[in-house]
Amino acid sequence: MDDAMDDSLRAWHSSMDQPWTGADSRELYRIAGWGEPYFDINAEGHVQVTPMGKETAGVDLFKLVQRLDGEGIKPPLLLRFPDILGDRLHRLQDCFDQAIARYGYGNEYRGVYPVKCNQYRHVVADVVRLGQPYNFGLEAGSKPELMLAIAMLDPSVAPKSLLICNGYKDENYIELALLATQLGHRAIIVVEQPEELAFTLAVSEKMNVPPLIGLRAKLSSQGIGRWGSSSGDRAKFGLTVPQILQAVDSLKQAKMIDCLQLLHYHIGSQLSAISVVKAAIREASQIYAELVLLGANMQFLDVGGGLAVDYNGSKNNSPASKNYNMQNYANDVVATVKDTCDEKNIPAPILVSESGRAIASHQTVLIFNILQSHKINSAPPTQTQQTEPLALRNLRETYNTITPENCQEAYHDAVQFKEEAISLFNLGYLSLGDRACAEELYWSCCQKISTIIQSQPSTPEDLTELQQNMATTYYANLSIFQSIPDSWAIHQLFPVMPIHRLNEQPLNKGTIVDLTCDSDGRINHFIDQQNNQKKLLELHEVQGKPYYLGLFLMGAYQETMGNFHNLFGRIPVVDVTITKEGYTLEKVLPNQTIQNVLSKVQYSPDELLKGLQKTTFKAIKNDCLTKEKAAHLIQTYQTSFSNSTYLD
């Protein structure tokens, strides 16, 4: 039995004796699947970022983090690469241009960026600046978003760019949109509820400004995955076909049918299957054609958002992936609309899309450091004692008889004997020392079994729980609630991996927990090489030196959805721009101090300090505190206001 155990251990260690390379890490973390062409592993075993694609200048992510740390900008932090954002805009435009040329489409493509995807000024400003050559526009879904879009877009620089006005609307919203048209914006008010059309026409008449109107169709075609329920018959927004016809009749009666110029639809975010995209565009193009035939002055067909991101690199239609690329998407949109227009003998519309996730995700990387790690202490058991209780003898015998052949049975025996020992302790039949010995024996059994199953090609389903129990816990210097809200709220899968030591085999399997006091503050779903999700991530031993992890594809939604849970607050954001000499850094958003965060929840630092001083004076008077210690307390408290909310 011991020989069998030794053979298993020798086989496992032999597999680890093979030299580990960056190619092994590339396969383990699937970086080629989700990271191309922007992320790879260099010869030093560090993550390399090439913002403008392969064969272009790159940045060593680990060395960049070391430089920032030396300049006082410490993790956790967000690194933004505007050049990646520019490349995504270029690729999207180029894909539609190629599709238009391939199919002989009789019009053009104009993209718009949905501001809700990431409303921070530096992101929107980069989209506007980098999208100017393509007349890229903006989409607003609320009054604040509309106000920033009006100010950020310059119609004199990109005269063809669109300002799509979505979302619920009141008189002030409509008024702002109509004022934008007087500035030269092509602000299209998209009617999403039946009552909005009459409201829009009334405000237009009051201001004596003719509106540009779009109608949002509630398609029968439904999305897929997590956001599939946001479309179809029970969709939150959109007009049914009868309501669309009523809107056309109302516009004709008001002699404003020429104002109707756009048809819009949206069937959900992260559309992982191209078949869903095709079905929706086929239905929408037919509605568009019928509107033209009804006499509307149609100019634009807006296919909404939904262009997916391959978060796990599997290239299938799972929620975290997609079974098509950007060119496939553009081809199907262009070809389907062209076929419909040719059949109906009508002019082809200007094609519009509102791709946010596909534009913004890749540009941002979250960097955080591991503070410490913890694994189950499972030293070999000590020798048995003469008067050892039966429960402990059973556990010890189980440990001594574990083999590769019986490890599954042995695990269940160990669980049973440990539970018996705890019951006996609770009834007063075992001492605290006996309880401790039982736990040590149990974990020793688990460690021995875990070592065996690591060398086996597959793990029995009932032993997966064992692997998770034996996993190393890595304590990360970040708040998942603040920095990665989709990870805990909707279990969105993001690529996560070390940014260095990638020429070294990671021998631990672990989960990542954050600084917050909530059990939900953990990451326990990771990319699997078999196109599934796994609950444990391969990581290195923390050796007393900084150990940095990167969480990738973070640029969409996460940055603006974070909250003040546990008052950790916003983390610093640094822009990294490629130059001929290398790269430049710009600190876009500084780290929030304790004073900043407390002010956000209506605490005045001055009032807090006065309250502490009052309490301190009472403590001195009651001889609970010396004057020297009181002075030190107040000074420490006061200077702490300017400290970071995160750990050094």
N, C-alpha and C positions, 0 to 999 in steps of 0.2 A: 504493500500500500504506500509506504514511504517512497519506494523506488518510482512508482507511478507518479506520485506528486513531484518528485525531483525531476522526472522526465518532462512533465508539463511546464515546470518553472524554467528548465533549460531551454525548451522550445520557445517560450515567450521571450526570454532574455536574448536568445539568438536572433529573433526577429528584430529586436531593438538594437542589436550590434551593427546592423547595416547602416552605412553613413546616411544621415538625413540631409536632404538638400532643399533648396528653395522650391524645386519642382514638386517635392513631396508636399510641402506646405501649400503650394498653389492648388494641388489636387484636393488636399484635405479641406481647405476653406473655400473651394470652388470659386476662387477669385477670377479665373478666366471667364466663368459663366456670367457673373453679375458685374464684374469690374471693367471688362474691355469696353473701349480702348483706353480708359483713364487710369486704371489701377493695376499694378503688377508687383512682382517681387524682384529686387535687384540682387546683384552678386553678393552684397554684404548681408543679405537676409533681412532687408528692411522693405517696407511698402514704398513703392515708387509711384508718384502721381505724375501723369502726363496730361495736363489739362486740354491740350489740343490734339490728343490722339497719339497713337504710337509713332515712333520715329521722330518725335518732336522733343523739345526741351522738357525736362522733368524736375521734380522736387523729391528729395529723400525725406519722407514724412517723419522718421525718427529724428534725423538731424535737425529738421525744422523745429520740432517740439523741444529738443534740447536747447536750441538757440533762444526760443521764446522763454523757456524756463530761466535761462541766464539773464534775460532782460526783465524778469519779474512778472511775466505773463504765464501763470501756472495752470495746469489742468485742474478741473475740467474746462475745456474750451471748445469753441466751434471754429473750424477752419473753413473758410469759403474760398472757392476758386472761380472768380468771375469768368476766366477763360473757358472753363467747362460750360458755364451758362451760355456764353457766346457760341460755343461749338454746338450745343444742343439746338439753339435757335437756327443756326446755319444748316444743320443736318435736317431738321424738320422742313425748312423752306426748300432745301435741295431735293428732298424726297418727293415733295409735291411738284416741284418743277420738272423732275424727271418723269413722273407719272403723267403730267400734262403733255409733255413732249411725246411720250411713248404712245399715248392714246389719241393724240391730236385733239385734245380738249380745247374748246373755244373760249376759254376765259382764264382767270388767274386764281392764285391762292393768297389769302391774307390771314395770318395767324393773329390771335389775341391771347394775352396772358391773363388768366383769372387771378385777380389780386388776392383773393381769399387763400390761395395756395401758400403765399408767404408775403405778408403786407409790409415787411420792414423796408424802410426807405432805400437802403443801399441795394436791396434786391430789385425793387421796382425800378429804381434809377438805372441799374445795369440792364434790365430787360429793355427799357425804353432806348437807352444809348446804343446797345448792341443790336437791337432790332430795327433801328432806323433804316438801314439799307433795304430791309424787306417790308417796310411800312407796317411793322408789327404794332398792334394796338393793345388795349387793355379792356378787361371785363370787370365790371363792378357789381356787387350783389347787395350793397347797403349804401346808405347816405355817406358815411365816412369814407368808404372806398371810392364812391363816385367823386367826392371832393378832392381826394388825393390824385385820382386819375385825371381829372380836369386840369389840375396844376402841373402834373408830371409830363403829360403828353403835350407836344408842341406841334400844332397842325401846320405851321409854316415850314417845319423841318421834314415831317413825314405826312404830307397832305392826304395820302390815301389810307392812313391808319384809322382803324375803327375804335369807337368807344361803345361797347355793348353794355346796356343798362338793364341788368337782371334784378331779381329779388322783389320783395314786397315794396310797394311804393305809396307815398303820401303826396300831398300837394307840393311840399317843399322839395321832394325828390324829383318830381316831374319838372318843377320850375328850374332846378339846377341843370337838368338834362337839356331843357330848351335853351337856357342861357349858354350852355356849352356849344350849341349849334351856332349861336350868334358869334362865338369866338372863332368859328371855323372848324370845330370838331364835327366829325360824322358820328354824332351821338344817336344811337338807335335805341329807342325805348321798346323793350320786349314785353309785350302783354302776356302775363303768366296766369292771371285770374280773370274771369269774365268781367268783373266790375271795373277792371283797370282801364279798359278802352274808353268808356264814357268819361271816366275821370281824366284821362289824358287829353281827350278832345276838349273838355271843359277848360282845363288849364291852358291849353293851346289857344283857345279862342280868347280867353281873358288876357293873355300876353300878346296876342296877335303874332304868334310865331308858329309856322307849320311844323309839325313833328315828323321825324323819321320813325316809322313804326315797324316792329317785328312781332310775329306771333309765335309763341312756344307751343308746339304740338305735344300732346300726351299720346305717345305711340303705344300701340298694342305690343310691339316688340319690347322685350324685357331684358334688362342687364343680367349679369352673372356674378356669382360670388357674394362678398360681404355687402355690397351696395345694390344688389339686384332688386331688392324690394323697393328701392327708391324710384323705380320706373314702372311702366305698365298702367293698368286701369286704376290702381290705387295710389298713383304717384302724387306727391305733395304739390307739384307745380304742373302747369300746362293746361291747354284747352283740348277738349275732345273734338272730334270731327264736326259734330253738330254745332258746337260753340264756335269753331273756326268759321263755319258758314254764316253763323249769326254775326260774327265780327265783320265779315266781308259785306254783308247786307247793311250793317250800321255805317260802315265807311262809305258805301255807295250813296246812302241816303244823305249823309253829311257832305257829299261831293268831295270826299277826301281819300278816295280809293288809291290815288297816286302816292299817298303817304306810306302805304303798305309796301315795304321793300325787302323784308327778310323773313325767312322761316327758320325757326330754331328748335332744336330738341336736345335732350340730354338723358341718357338711359343709365347713368351711373359711372362711378369712378373705377379705375383699375379693371377694365374689361379684358379678361384673360383669354377669351376665345375669339378668334377672328370671325367665326360664324355668326356671333352675336352682332358684331360690327356690321357685317354684310346685311343681315336681316333688317337692322334699324335704318341704314342708309337707303335700302331699297324701298322701304315703306315711306320714309321722309321725302325721297325724290319724287314719288308719285303724288304726294300731297302738294309739294312745291309746283309740279307741273299743272295740277288742277287749279291752283291759285292763279297761275299765269293765264290759263284759259278762261278763268272767271273775270279777267280784266284788271287784276292787280299789277302794279308796277314793280314786279319782283326783280331784285338785283342780287340778293345774297342767300345762300343756303348755309346755315351755321350748324355743323354736326356736333357741337358741344365738346365736352371733355371725354375722358375715358381711356385715352391712349395709355397703355399699361407700362409698368416698369418691372423688369425681371429681378426681383429681390433675391431669389435663391439660385438663379442661373440654370434652372432645369429646363427652360424653354418648353413648358407644357402649359395646359390651361388650369393649373392649380391657382388658388387665390393669390399666391405670392409670386406668380410668374406670368408668362404669356406664351402663346403658341404662334407668334408672328413677330416680325420686326417692323421698324418704322416705315420701311419702303413697302412692305406688304400692305400696311394700313393705308398709306397714301394711294397705292395702286387700286385698292378695292373701292375707296371713296370716289376717286376720279372716274374709274371705269363704270361704276354703277350709275352715277349721276349722268354721265355722257350717254349711256344706253337709254336711260329714261327720256332724256331731252330729245335724242334722235327719234325715238319712237313717237313722241308727242309733237315733234317738229317745232320745238321752241328753243330760244337761245339758252346756252348753258350759263348758269349763275356763277358769280364769284364765290369760291368755296372758302368757308371760314371754319376754323376749329379753335377750341378753348383748352388746349392741352397744357395743364399746369404741372402735374406730377412728372410727366415725361421730360419737361423742360427743366424743372427746378431740383429734382431729387439728387442728381449726381454731384452737384456743385459743393455740397456741404458734408464735412466729416466731423463727427464728435470724437474728441480725444479725451480719455480719462485714465487716471492712474489707479493701480491696485494698492490699497493701503496695507493689506495683509491677507493671508489665506489661512484656512483652518481645515484640517482633515481629521477623521476619526483616529484616535490613538488606539492602536490594536497591537500592542507588543505581545510576543508569545507568552502564554500563560505560565505562571509559576508552578512549582511542584505541588501536588496534592497534599493536603494535611490529613492526619489520621482520623480525625473526627469530622471530616467535611460533610455537610448535609447532602442528601440524595440529589437535590436539584442541581447543585454545583457539580457532583460527580457525573451526572448525566451530560451536562454541558461539556465537561472536560473529555469524556469518552467520545462525544460527538466530534470535538475538535481533532482528537487523535486518530479518528477513523475516516476522515474526509479524503476522498479520492476523486479523480475526474469522472469516474463512473457513477458515484453516488452523491455528488455534490448537490444535486437538486433535492434529493430526499433529506440530506444532512441540513440544508438550509431550513426546511420546514420543521425539522426536529429542534434545531437551535431556537427558532422563534417560539415554539411551544414550551421548551424548557425555560426560556427567559421569562415568559409570561407566568409560568408556574412559580418561579422564584419571586417575582414581584408580588404575586398574590400572597405567597407565604410571608413576605416582608410586611405587607399591609395588615396581615392578621397577627403579626407579632412573633412569628416563628423563626424569622431570620434576623440577624443583626444587621446594622448598617454596613459593617465590613463584609458580611456575606452578600449583601445586595450589590456592593461595589465589585466584588469578585465575580458575581454572576454577569454583570454588565461587561466586564473586561473579557470574560470567556466568550460571551455572545459576539462581541465585536471582533475577537480573534478568529472565531469561526467564519464570520462574514468576510474578513480580509482574506483568509485562506481560500474561500470559495470564489471570491472576486478575482483573485490572482489566477485561478484555474480557468474561469470562463473567459478571461481576456485572451487566452491562447486558443480558444475554440472559435470555429468559423461563424457560429450563430449562438445567440443567447436565448434560452427558454423564456417564454413570456413571463412566467411567474418569478423569474430572477431579475427582470429589468428593475423591479422595485429595489432589489439589493444594490444594484449598480448606482441607483440614484441616492440611496442611503449612504453609500460609501464615498460619494462624490466630494471633492474638495470645494469648500465655499470660499469664493473670492470677494473680498470687501472693496467695493469701488467707491471712489471719491466723486460721487455725483448723486443727483436725485432723479430717479427714473420718472417720477411724476412731473417734474419740471422739464427735463430735457428730451424724454422719449415717451410722451403721453400715449401715443398709439400702441406702444408695446404692451402696456398693462391694460389699457382701456378696451382695445379690440384685438389684442394679440397679433398685431402686425409683425411680420417677420422682417428683421433687418440683418444684413450681413455684419457680423462682429468677429474680430480676429486681432491677435497681437500685431503691432506695427513694427516689431523688431524680434530678434532671436528666431527668425524663420528658417535659418540653416541648422537649427537645433530642434530635435524631436520633442514635442510637448508630451510629457509622460503622465500628466494628471488629466482627469476629466472632472469638470466642475460646473457649478452655476455661479451667477454673478448677483450679488445683493448690493443695495445702495445704502446711503447714509440715513435714510428716513426710518422712522420708528414703526413702519407698517410692513406686514408680511407680504403685501403685494409689491413692495419695492424690490423686485428681483427680475432677472432675465433668465428664463429657463426653457426657451425654445430657440433653436439654432438651425442653420442650414445643414442638411444631411447630404452625404454623397450619393445616396440612393433616391434622390428627388423627393424625400419626405422631410419631416421635421424631427429633430432629436432634442432631448431634454438636457443633454450634457455637452459641453464644449471642451475640446482638447486645448489645454493651456499648460504653460511652463511652471516650474517651481519658482516661487518668489524668493529671491536670493539676497534680500537686504538692499538691492539696488532698485531704482525706479523701473516699474514694469507697466508699459503703456498698452492700452487696447484702443482700437478704433472702431467706431460704429458708423457704417457707411450708408449712402443714399438717404441722407437726413434732410435734404433741402426743401422738401414739400411738407407743409402743415406743422411739423414738429416745433419749429422755432417760435411760432406765434401762438401755439395752443397751450404751452406750458403755463403752470400756475405758481402760486406761492406756497405750496404744500411744505410744511415744516419751516417755512420762511427761508428756504435756501436761495430763492431768487434766480435771476438771470445769470448766465455764465458769459464770459467775454467772447467776443467774436472778432476774428482777425481775417482780413482779406489778403490773399496771396496771389499776386499778379506776375505772370511770366514776363521777363524782359530779355534783351539780348545778352545782358551781363549775368543773368540768373533769375532772380525774382525780387520783388519788393513787397514789403509788409505794410499794412495799414490797420491800425486798431480801430475797428468800426464801432464796436460797443464795448465799453469798459466793464470790468467785473463789478457787480453790485456789492456795496458794503452792507454791513449790518444796519447802519443808519438808514441807507436807502430803502431796504426791505421793511424795516419797522415803520417808516413813514408811509409806505404803501397801505398799511393796515391801520392808519390813523394813530400812531404813537409818536409823540414828540420826544426826541432824545433829551431835550432840556427838561421836560417835565419828569421823565423817567429818572434823570440824574438827581433832580431835586427830591424826588421821592426816596431815592436811595440815601441821599445825605441826611434826610430827616430820620430815617430808620437807623442810620449809623450813629447819629448824635444820641439817640435813645439808648443804643447799645453801650456807648461810652459812659453815659450817665449811670447805667445799671451795672457797670464794671464787667460787662460781657466782652468788651473789646478795648484794646489799648488805642491811644491816639495814633501811634505809629502804624499799627495794622489797619486802622480805619483809613488813614491817608493812603496807604498802599491799595486798599480795596477800591477806594473812589478813583484813584488814578488809573488802575487797571480797567475798571468799568468804563471810564471815560474814553480811554484810548481804544478800547475794543470796538467802539462804534465805527471806527474807520477800517476795521479788519474785514477780510472776505468772509462770506457766510460758509464757504467750504473749508476743508482742512488743508493745512500746509504739509 
